[in-house]
């Protein structure tokens, strides 16, 4: 790695990570609870995936797997593609993103705004699995292609082990706490596995609860079933890096309930987050029901709400009797910095 590129990575590292930990005080089913969430909307391109893109690219440059002439090619449902587009733009790499054509228009336009090329993939072409196959074929055909392979690359988990999980330990430590459980929606599985493994270095009994949409329970069934509105998670299959045998049970959350939770975080606390963040908040409350509402449970608010303004995030829904949000009152938010 030459000195110019080394300096670029140093500057990028100043723009990624070290996000606040939010303490969301609430009342759930009449019981006072606090959910701790990393506020990842403050990252370089607005999502937790910046951590993964930066870590993978640094490792690739250090090992010689990529250089300034490499073309970064990745299959994604959105946030990872945006992150590689931003990081690639700064490093000077051309980026090609393969993404299912039913993702929000905001995601498409954000990728384009970084100068990346986007290749939409229809359901007839195989959707998510078709996207991955196309990127692998490109890598086989062109030696200039660098394939991050987020669904199978253990560096995805390591990025969260070395950064997100380590930061959570420091921030909870300032409050005199250690994590009893972590909840995170599964797109690749890197977030839950990386954070969870790091938290277990401090508390070996820390529980790991991967989250899926109740409407499309891929983790529970092992295959695609149903459809859902939580873009970025449950991408039709269980990724290679998602190790269910290291976890303590799957949390399943309704997609409309998740939208309502995300809307309420914005409208009542001024925290504009995406739909998966609403799901993670509810998932943390469900985890509290399983292990005790007084336990220290952490999650992530993976991105902001700006990628969802053309989706059902901006629709109004009735709060049905079976929804968790019917029993939830948001009381306030506190921040814990680095």
Secondary structure, 3 states (H helix, E strand, C coil): CCHHHHHHHHHHHHHCCCCCEEEEEEEECCEEEEEEEEEHHHCCCCECHHHHHHHHHHHHHHHCCCCCCCEEEEEECCHHHHHHHHHHHHHCCEEEEEEECCCCHHHHHHHHHCCCEEEEECCCCCHHHHHHHHHHHHHHHCCCEEECCCCCCCHHHHHHHHHHHHHHHHHHHHCCCCCCEEEEECCCCHHHHHHHHHHCCCCCCCEEEEEEECCCCHHHHCCCCCCCCCCCCCCCCCCCCCCHHHCCCCEEECHHHHHHHHHHHHHHHCCCECHHHHHHHHHHHHHHHHHCCCCCEEEEECEEHHHHCCCHHHCCCCCCCCCHHHHEEEEEEEEECC
